[in-house]
């Protein structure tokens, strides 16, 4: 039976489905660019707000443009009272990513731009979502912990505001900068699963909120988002450096993976991991928990060596490996690691929705409509003879 089934389940790997001017990843050499700018330069020299501007408007802002853009973001961070009231009706144990996905749909109810199909309206909707994602998630964390949401402060930047709304305390500049860099690193990454989901929905001419809700749903799946949660759970399970080698061997003996090592794209270490590692080290030292970084570095060393010895091939560190311990030592709940990914990636999603609907409209078919190869459950005629119910 199986011999007559053609194997077509490629998951679109290796297929190029559209052109894009937004970002590029060269996994062979570990190179990531956003609209031509190296990720290392953006992480070290710019802010998340600058990167958002770059992704949305295709250029780096000057000082005047950045100030105006930051003011627009600040003006859009507040949530409507009705939205907060709706959050308070949700079960306290609801999954944060489900709250975020439903929140995106609810935000559409308060935005008249959904009735206008234009580049300008999509840009406005994208900016509103970028501004509100941190507010939604911070409000939810406080509500589920029986606390009142904290309103954003207009004088704080994007990353600092999220930490402030989450904890009720203004973070110091270094901690806010660490999170700002994390947002820059996660802002965009070409046609990953959630971005493709957003573009596929956008190709139908659905509005920004519909496309982003699809992206959030895609990111909620464990094969896309949540890898750094599993990394941190692994570090907590290991507990100390002296247990690392035995853990690695036991995992490989059982045919399991070492979370944070390996990636579908990269043939070298993910360049974002090298930016995150020193921040993880510094943050662990700040809060008196250096062990998580220490276990991570030992795990990277032992994991790569033992994998090479057993498999004869190299394995490489990905972005999730050090973001896990960094977020943990910043006091961020484990189930908020993926929402932080979304807080960053909404900027990339918005840029892709705009590009899909407008920038590339003349260059590609109106909507995505792939085909499948029907194989049925048998090797025989393509249709079955219908038998009446009483004769079956």
Secondary structure, 3 states (H helix, E strand, C coil): CHHHCCCCCCCCCCCCCCCCCCEEEECCCCEEEECCEEHHHHHHHCCHHHHHHHHHHCCCCCHHHHHHHHHHHHHHCCCCHHHHHHHCCCCCCCCHHHHHHHHHHHHHHCCHHHHCCCHHHHHHHHHHHHHHHHHHHHHHHHHHCCCCCCCCCCCCCHHHHHHHHHHCCCCCHHHHHHHHHHHHHHCCCCCCHHHHHHHHHHCCCCCHHHHHHHHHHHHCCCCCCCHHHHHHHHHHHHCCHHHHHHHHHHHHHCCCCCCCECCCCCCCCCHHHHHHHHHHHHHHHHCCCCHHHHHHHHHHHHHHHHHHHHHCCCCCECCHHHHHHHHHHCCCCHHHHHHHHHHHHHHHHHHHHHHHHHHCCCCCCCCCCCCCCCCCCCCCCCCCCCCCHHHC
